[in-house]
């Protein structure tokens, strides 16, 4: 993730970080890149659930996944953290509130 350019993008990043498993994933990947199997084991969650969390983080470009072929010829997927800095204070939030898309429920 390079920069936040809009209120909608800020909201998506904050939503991606609003889950304890996703915060743990960011913490684990800040140490080093990890294979999916490593992450699932360290978090003690199933791979399908892990992939849902990884997808959310990948969509906002906080993490990046790649494939690697192991010595035994198997393809393994690993993830690494993209460096980011979010100076979250009132001025930062104020800067992006005008570009937020507010969805209203319509009467049906």
DSSP file (Angstrom, degrees, kcal/mol; ACC not computed):
  #  RESIDUE AA STRUCTURE BP1 BP2  ACC     N-H-->O    O-->H-N    N-H-->O    O-->H-N    TCO  KAPPA ALPHA  PHI   PSI    X-CA   Y-CA   Z-CA
    1    1 A X              0   0    0      0, 0.0    84,-0.1     0, 0.0     3,-0.1   0.000 360.0 360.0 360.0 121.1    0.0    0.0    0.0
    2    2 A X        -     0   0    0      1,-0.3     2,-0.3    82,-0.1    83,-0.2   0.958 360.0 -17.7 -84.8 -70.7    1.6    3.2   -1.1
    3    3 A X        -     0   0    0     81,-0.1     2,-0.6    83,-0.0    -1,-0.3  -0.952  55.8-118.0-139.1 155.1   -0.8    6.1   -0.1
    4    4 A X        +     0   0    0     -2,-0.3     3,-0.1     1,-0.1     0, 0.0  -0.860  31.9 174.8 -92.7 125.9   -4.3    6.6    0.9
    5    5 A X        +     0   0    0     -2,-0.6     2,-0.3     1,-0.1    -1,-0.1   0.488  55.8  23.0-113.1  -6.1   -6.0    8.9   -1.6
    6    6 A X  S  > S-     0   0    0      1,-0.1     4,-2.3    92,-0.0     5,-0.1  -0.981  73.4-109.6-155.3 164.1   -9.6    9.0   -0.6
    7    7 A X  H  > S+     0   0    0     89,-0.4     4,-2.5    -2,-0.3    93,-0.2   0.879 118.3  54.5 -63.5 -38.2  -12.0    8.6    2.2
    8    8 A X  H  > S+     0   0    0     91,-0.7     4,-2.0     2,-0.2    -1,-0.2   0.897 108.8  48.0 -64.0 -39.6  -13.4    5.4    0.7
    9    9 A X  H  > S+     0   0    0      2,-0.2     4,-2.3     1,-0.2    -2,-0.2   0.913 110.7  51.2 -67.1 -41.8   -9.9    3.9    0.5
   10   10 A X  H  X S+     0   0    0     -4,-2.3     4,-2.6     1,-0.2    -2,-0.2   0.922 109.7  50.6 -58.9 -44.5   -9.2    4.9    4.1
   11   11 A X  H  X S+     0   0    0     -4,-2.5     4,-2.5     1,-0.2    -1,-0.2   0.898 109.2  50.7 -61.9 -41.5  -12.4    3.2    5.2
   12   12 A X  H  X S+     0   0    0     -4,-2.0     4,-2.3     2,-0.2    -1,-0.2   0.901 111.3  48.1 -63.8 -41.1  -11.5    0.0    3.3
   13   13 A X  H  X S+     0   0    0     -4,-2.3     4,-1.7     2,-0.2    -2,-0.2   0.930 112.9  47.4 -65.4 -45.0   -8.1   -0.1    5.0
   14   14 A X  H  < S+     0   0    0     -4,-2.6     4,-0.4     1,-0.2    -2,-0.2   0.886 111.7  51.1 -64.8 -37.5   -9.6    0.4    8.4
   15   15 A X  H >< S+     0   0    0     -4,-2.5     3,-1.1     1,-0.2    -1,-0.2   0.905 108.2  52.5 -63.6 -40.8  -12.2   -2.2    7.7
   16   16 A X  H 3< S+     0   0    0     -4,-2.3     3,-0.4     1,-0.3    -1,-0.2   0.844 112.9  44.7 -63.5 -32.6   -9.5   -4.7    6.7
   17   17 A X  T 3< S+     0   0    0     -4,-1.7    -1,-0.3     1,-0.2    -2,-0.2   0.435  89.8  89.6 -89.8   0.5   -7.6   -4.0    9.9
   18   18 A X  S <  S+     0   0    0     -3,-1.1     2,-0.4    -4,-0.4    -1,-0.2   0.197  71.2  82.1 -87.9  19.3  -10.7   -4.2   12.1
   19   19 A X  S  > S-     0   0    0     -3,-0.4     4,-2.3     1,-0.1     5,-0.2  -0.978  74.6-136.9-124.2 135.1  -10.5   -8.0   12.7
   20   20 A X  H  > S+     0   0    0     -2,-0.4     4,-2.1     1,-0.2     5,-0.1   0.860 105.2  51.4 -60.5 -36.2   -8.2   -9.6   15.4
   21   21 A X  H  > S+     0   0    0      2,-0.2     4,-2.4     1,-0.2    -1,-0.2   0.911 110.2  48.9 -66.7 -40.2   -7.1  -12.3   13.0
   22   22 A X  H  > S+     0   0    0      2,-0.2     4,-2.2     1,-0.2    -2,-0.2   0.881 110.3  50.9 -68.5 -35.9   -6.1   -9.8   10.3
   23   23 A X  H  X S+     0   0    0     -4,-2.3     4,-2.3     2,-0.2    -1,-0.2   0.907 110.5  49.8 -64.3 -39.9   -4.2   -7.7   12.9
   24   24 A X  H  X S+     0   0    0     -4,-2.1     4,-2.8    -5,-0.2    -2,-0.2   0.896 108.2  53.2 -64.5 -39.1   -2.4  -10.9   14.0
   25   25 A X  H  X S+     0   0    0     -4,-2.4     4,-2.7     2,-0.2     5,-0.2   0.932 108.8  49.1 -60.7 -45.9   -1.6  -11.7   10.3
   26   26 A X  H  X S+     0   0    0     -4,-2.2     4,-1.3     1,-0.2    -1,-0.2   0.921 112.1  49.7 -59.4 -43.6   -0.1   -8.2    9.9
   27   27 A X  H  X S+     0   0    0     -4,-2.3     4,-0.6     1,-0.2     3,-0.2   0.920 112.4  46.2 -61.2 -45.0    2.0   -8.7   13.1
   28   28 A X  H >X S+     0   0    0     -4,-2.8     4,-1.1     1,-0.2     3,-0.9   0.897 113.1  49.1 -65.6 -40.3    3.3  -12.1   12.0
   29   29 A X  H 3< S+     0   0    0     -4,-2.7    52,-0.7     1,-0.2    -1,-0.2   0.682  97.7  68.9 -76.0 -15.7    4.1  -10.9    8.5
   30   30 A X  H 3< S+     0   0    0     -4,-1.3    -1,-0.2    -3,-0.2    -2,-0.2   0.757 101.1  49.6 -70.4 -21.6    6.0   -7.9    9.9
   31   31 A X  H << S-     0   0    0     -3,-0.9     2,-0.3    -4,-0.6    -2,-0.2   0.907 131.1 -40.9 -79.7 -45.8    8.6  -10.4   11.2
   32   32 A X     <  -     0   0    0     -4,-1.1    -1,-0.3     0, 0.0     2,-0.0  -0.966  69.8 -73.9-172.3 163.6    9.1  -12.2    7.9
   33   33 A X        -     0   0    0     -2,-0.3     2,-0.4    -3,-0.1    47,-0.2  -0.382  52.3-160.7 -66.4 152.0    7.2  -13.6    4.9
   34   34 A X  E     -A   79   0A   0     45,-2.3    45,-2.9    -2,-0.0     2,-0.2  -0.987  17.3-119.8-140.7 147.2    5.3  -16.7    5.7
   35   35 A X  E  >  -A   78   0A   0     -2,-0.4     4,-2.3    43,-0.3     3,-0.3  -0.487  34.9-111.9 -77.7 155.0    3.7  -19.6    3.8
   36   36 A X  H  > S+     0   0    0     41,-2.3     4,-2.7     1,-0.2     5,-0.2   0.894 118.8  54.1 -54.5 -43.5    0.0  -20.2    4.1
   37   37 A X  H  > S+     0   0    0     40,-0.3     4,-1.9     1,-0.2    -1,-0.2   0.880 108.0  50.2 -62.0 -37.5    0.6  -23.4    6.1
   38   38 A X  H  > S+     0   0    0     -3,-0.3     4,-2.8     2,-0.2     5,-0.2   0.941 111.9  47.2 -64.2 -47.3    2.8  -21.5    8.6
   39   39 A X  H  X S+     0   0    0     -4,-2.3     4,-2.4     1,-0.2     5,-0.2   0.924 111.2  50.6 -61.4 -45.6    0.2  -18.8    9.1
   40   40 A X  H  X>S+     0   0    0     -4,-2.7     5,-1.7     1,-0.2     4,-1.1   0.906 113.9  45.8 -59.8 -41.6   -2.7  -21.3    9.5
   41   41 A X  H  <5S+     0   0    0     -4,-1.9    -2,-0.2    -5,-0.2    -1,-0.2   0.929 113.7  47.2 -67.9 -45.5   -0.7  -23.2   12.1
   42   42 A X  H  <5S+     0   0    0     -4,-2.8    -2,-0.2     1,-0.2    -1,-0.2   0.834 119.2  40.4 -67.4 -31.9    0.5  -20.1   14.0
   43   43 A X  H  <5S-     0   0    0     -4,-2.4    -1,-0.2    -5,-0.2    -2,-0.2   0.592 102.9-133.2 -90.0 -12.2   -3.1  -18.7   14.1
   44   44 A X  T  <5 +     0   0    0     -4,-1.1     2,-0.3    -5,-0.2    -3,-0.2   0.917  63.2 122.7  57.8  46.7   -4.7  -22.1   14.7
   45   45 A X      < -     0   0    0     -5,-1.7    -1,-0.2    -6,-0.2    -2,-0.1  -0.908  67.0 -92.8-131.9 162.3   -7.3  -21.5   12.0
   46   46 A X     >  -     0   0    0     -2,-0.3     4,-2.5     1,-0.1     5,-0.1  -0.308  32.8-117.5 -71.1 156.6   -8.4  -23.4    8.9
   47   47 A X  H  > S+     0   0    0      2,-0.2     4,-3.0     1,-0.2     5,-0.2   0.910 113.6  54.6 -62.2 -43.2   -6.9  -22.6    5.6
   48   48 A X  H  > S+     0   0    0      1,-0.2     4,-1.4     2,-0.2    -1,-0.2   0.922 111.9  44.4 -58.3 -41.8  -10.2  -21.6    4.1
   49   49 A X  H  > S+     0   0    0      2,-0.2     4,-1.7     1,-0.2    -1,-0.2   0.911 112.8  52.2 -66.7 -41.3  -10.8  -19.1    6.9
   50   50 A X  H  X S+     0   0    0     -4,-2.5     4,-2.8     1,-0.2     5,-0.2   0.920 105.8  54.4 -59.4 -44.6   -7.2  -17.9    6.6
   51   51 A X  H  X S+     0   0    0     -4,-3.0     4,-2.4     1,-0.2    -1,-0.2   0.854 104.2  55.3 -61.0 -34.7   -7.7  -17.3    2.9
   52   52 A X  H  X S+     0   0    0     -4,-1.4     4,-1.6    -5,-0.2    -1,-0.2   0.922 111.9  43.4 -62.2 -43.1  -10.7  -15.1    3.6
   53   53 A X  H  X S+     0   0    0     -4,-1.7     4,-1.9     2,-0.2    -2,-0.2   0.903 113.0  51.3 -69.3 -41.2   -8.7  -12.9    5.9
   54   54 A X  H  X S+     0   0    0     -4,-2.8     4,-2.6     1,-0.2    -2,-0.2   0.893 106.9  55.1 -62.3 -39.2   -5.7  -12.8    3.5
   55   55 A X  H  X S+     0   0    0     -4,-2.4     4,-2.5    -5,-0.2    -1,-0.2   0.915 106.2  50.9 -60.8 -44.0   -8.0  -11.8    0.6
   56   56 A X  H  X S+     0   0    0     -4,-1.6     4,-0.9     1,-0.2    -1,-0.2   0.913 114.1  43.8 -60.3 -43.5   -9.3   -8.8    2.6
   57   57 A X  H  <>S+     0   0    0     -4,-1.9     5,-2.3     1,-0.2     6,-0.9   0.855 113.8  50.7 -71.0 -34.5   -5.7   -7.6    3.4
   58   58 A X  H ><5S+     0   0    0     -4,-2.6     3,-1.6     1,-0.2    -2,-0.2   0.863 101.7  61.9 -71.0 -36.2   -4.6   -8.2   -0.2
   59   59 A X  H 3<5S+     0   0    0     -4,-2.5    -1,-0.2     1,-0.3    -2,-0.2   0.836 108.9  41.7 -59.5 -34.0   -7.5   -6.3   -1.6
   60   60 A X  T 3<5S-     0   0    0     -4,-0.9    -1,-0.3    -3,-0.2    -2,-0.2   0.260 116.5-116.1 -99.0  12.0   -6.3   -3.1    0.1
   61   61 A X  T < 5S+     0   0    0     -3,-1.6    -3,-0.2     2,-0.2    -2,-0.1   0.739  78.2 127.2  63.6  28.1   -2.7   -3.9   -0.8
   62   62 A X  S   <S+     0   0    0     -5,-2.3    20,-2.9    -6,-0.1     2,-0.3   0.789  79.2  22.8 -79.1 -28.9   -1.5   -4.3    2.8
   63   63 A X  E    S-B   81   0A   0     -6,-0.9     2,-0.4    18,-0.3    18,-0.2  -0.884  70.1-149.7-131.7 165.0    0.0   -7.7    1.9
   64   64 A X  E     -B   80   0A   0     16,-2.4    16,-2.2    -2,-0.3     2,-0.3  -0.999   9.2-149.0-138.9 133.2    1.1   -9.4   -1.3
   65   65 A X  E     +B   79   0A   0     -2,-0.4     2,-0.3    14,-0.2    14,-0.2  -0.786  17.9 172.9-104.1 146.8    1.0  -13.1   -2.1
   66   66 A X  E     -B   78   0A   0     12,-2.5    12,-2.7    -2,-0.3     2,-0.3  -0.935  25.5-121.0-143.0 164.7    3.4  -15.0   -4.4
   67   67 A X  E     -B   77   0A   0     -2,-0.3     2,-0.3    10,-0.2    10,-0.2  -0.838  23.1-176.4-111.0 149.3    4.1  -18.5   -5.4
   68   68 A X  E     -B   76   0A   0      8,-2.6     8,-3.5    -2,-0.3     2,-0.6  -0.997  23.8-130.1-143.1 141.0    7.3  -20.5   -4.9
   69   69 A X  E     -B   75   0A   0     -2,-0.3     6,-0.2     6,-0.2     5,-0.0  -0.829  28.6-141.5 -94.3 123.6    8.2  -24.0   -6.0
   70   70 A X    >   -     0   0    0      4,-3.2     3,-2.0    -2,-0.6    -1,-0.0  -0.190  29.9 -95.0 -78.0 173.2    9.7  -26.1   -3.1
   71   71 A X  T 3  S+     0   0    0      1,-0.3    -1,-0.1     2,-0.1    -2,-0.0   0.792 125.9  54.4 -59.7 -30.0   12.5  -28.5   -3.4
   72   72 A X  T 3  S-     0   0    0      2,-0.1    -1,-0.3     1,-0.0     3,-0.1   0.352 122.3-105.2 -89.1   7.9   10.1  -31.4   -3.8
   73   73 A X  S <  S+     0   0    0     -3,-2.0     2,-0.3     1,-0.3    -2,-0.1   0.452  75.5 135.6  88.7   0.8    8.3  -29.7   -6.7
   74   74 A X        -     0   0    0     -5,-0.0    -4,-3.2     1,-0.0     2,-0.5  -0.611  55.5-124.2 -84.0 142.3    5.2  -28.5   -4.9
   75   75 A X  E     - B   0  69A   0     -2,-0.3     2,-0.4    -6,-0.2    -6,-0.2  -0.742  31.1-171.8 -85.5 127.5    3.9  -25.0   -5.4
   76   76 A X  E     - B   0  68A   0     -8,-3.5    -8,-2.6    -2,-0.5     2,-0.5  -0.942  14.7-139.8-121.7 142.7    3.6  -23.1   -2.2
   77   77 A X  E     - B   0  67A   0     -2,-0.4   -41,-2.3   -10,-0.2     2,-0.3  -0.857  22.2-179.4-102.9 134.2    2.0  -19.8   -1.6
   78   78 A X  E     -AB  35  66A   0    -12,-2.7   -12,-2.5    -2,-0.5     2,-0.4  -0.895  12.3-148.3-127.3 161.4    3.5  -17.3    0.7
   79   79 A X  E     -AB  34  65A   0    -45,-2.9   -45,-2.3    -2,-0.3     2,-0.3  -0.942   9.2-170.9-127.8 149.4    2.6  -13.8    1.8
   80   80 A X  E     - B   0  64A   0    -16,-2.2   -16,-2.4    -2,-0.4     2,-0.3  -0.972  27.8-107.0-137.8 156.1    4.6  -10.8    2.8
   81   81 A X  E     - B   0  63A   0    -52,-0.7     2,-0.5    -2,-0.3   -18,-0.3  -0.614  21.8-138.9 -83.6 134.5    3.7   -7.4    4.3
   82   82 A X        -     0   0    0    -20,-2.9   -52,-0.0    -2,-0.3    -1,-0.0  -0.812  35.4-108.0 -86.3 131.9    3.8   -4.3    2.2
   83   83 A X        +     0   0    0     -2,-0.5     2,-0.3     2,-0.0    -1,-0.1  -0.327  50.5 168.0 -61.3 137.9    5.3   -1.5    4.3
   84   84 A X        -     0   0    0      2,-0.0     2,-0.4   -22,-0.0   -82,-0.1  -0.991  25.9-163.3-150.9 158.3    2.7    1.1    5.3
   85   85 A X        -     0   0    0     -2,-0.3     2,-0.6   -83,-0.2    -2,-0.0  -0.960   4.2-172.9-143.9 122.9    2.2    4.0    7.7
   86   86 A X        -     0   0    0     -2,-0.4     2,-2.1   -83,-0.1    -2,-0.0  -0.913  11.8-157.5-120.0 103.2   -1.1    5.5    8.6
   87   87 A X        -     0   0    0     -2,-0.6     2,-1.1     1,-0.1     5,-0.2  -0.503  20.7-166.8 -79.1  77.8   -0.8    8.7   10.7
   88   88 A X        +     0   0    0     -2,-2.1     2,-0.3     4,-0.1    -1,-0.1  -0.536  31.5 121.8 -78.9  99.5   -4.3    8.3   12.2
   89   89 A X  S  > S-     0   0    0     -2,-1.1     4,-2.3     1,-0.0     5,-0.2  -0.870  76.3 -86.4-143.1 179.0   -5.3   11.5   13.8
   90   90 A X  H  > S+     0   0    0     -2,-0.3     4,-2.4     1,-0.2     5,-0.1   0.841 124.4  51.2 -62.5 -34.5   -8.1   14.0   13.5
   91   91 A X  H  > S+     0   0    0      2,-0.2     4,-2.0     1,-0.2    -1,-0.2   0.911 109.8  49.9 -68.4 -41.5   -6.4   16.0   10.7
   92   92 A X  H  > S+     0   0    0     -5,-0.2     4,-0.8     2,-0.2    -2,-0.2   0.939 114.4  44.0 -62.1 -47.4   -5.8   12.9    8.7
   93   93 A X  H >X S+     0   0    0     -4,-2.3     3,-1.1     1,-0.2     4,-0.9   0.922 111.6  53.9 -63.8 -44.1   -9.4   11.8    9.0
   94   94 A X  H 3X S+     0   0    0     -4,-2.4     4,-0.5     1,-0.3     3,-0.5   0.852 100.5  61.8 -58.9 -36.0  -10.7   15.3    8.3
   95   95 A X  H 3< S+     0   0    0     -4,-2.0    -1,-0.3     1,-0.2    -2,-0.2   0.803 113.1  34.9 -60.7 -29.9   -8.7   15.4    5.1
   96   96 A X  H X< S+     0   0    0     -3,-1.1     3,-1.0    -4,-0.8   -89,-0.4   0.474  89.9  90.1-108.6  -3.3  -10.6   12.5    3.6
   97   97 A X  H >< S+     0   0    0     -4,-0.9     3,-1.4    -3,-0.5    -1,-0.1   0.840  82.4  60.2 -65.9 -30.9  -14.2   12.8    5.0
   98   98 A X  T 3< S+     0   0    0     -4,-0.5    -1,-0.2     1,-0.3    -2,-0.1   0.742 104.2  51.1 -69.0 -20.2  -15.3   14.9    2.0
   99   99 A X  T <  S+     0   0    0     -3,-1.0   -91,-0.7    -4,-0.1     2,-0.3   0.243  83.4 118.5-101.2  14.1  -14.5   12.1   -0.4
  100  100 A X    <   -     0   0    0     -3,-1.4     2,-0.7   -93,-0.2    -3,-0.0  -0.613  60.4-137.6 -79.4 137.2  -16.4    9.4    1.5
  101  101 A X        -     0   0    0     -2,-0.3     2,-0.7     2,-0.0    -2,-0.1  -0.862  17.1-158.8 -93.3 117.5  -19.3    7.7   -0.2
  102  102 A X        -     0   0    0     -2,-0.7     2,-0.5     2,-0.0    -2,-0.0  -0.874   4.0-153.3-101.2 117.5  -22.2    7.4    2.2
  103  103 A X        -     0   0    0     -2,-0.7     2,-0.4     2,-0.0    -2,-0.0  -0.783  10.4-160.0 -92.3 126.9  -24.6    4.7    1.2
  104  104 A X        -     0   0    0     -2,-0.5     2,-0.4     0, 0.0    -2,-0.0  -0.851  20.1-119.0-107.5 141.6  -28.1    5.3    2.4
  105  105 A X        -     0   0    0     -2,-0.4     2,-0.3     1,-0.0     3,-0.0  -0.639  31.8-140.3 -75.4 130.2  -30.8    2.7    2.7
  106  106 A X        -     0   0    0     -2,-0.4     2,-0.4     1,-0.1    -1,-0.0  -0.656  19.9-106.4 -91.8 149.5  -33.7    3.5    0.4
  107  107 A X              0   0    0     -2,-0.3    -1,-0.1     1,-0.2     0, 0.0  -0.602 360.0 360.0 -72.4 126.2  -37.3    3.0    1.5
  108  108 A X              0   0    0     -2,-0.4    -1,-0.2    -3,-0.0    -2,-0.0   0.376 360.0 360.0-124.8 360.0  -38.7    0.0   -0.4
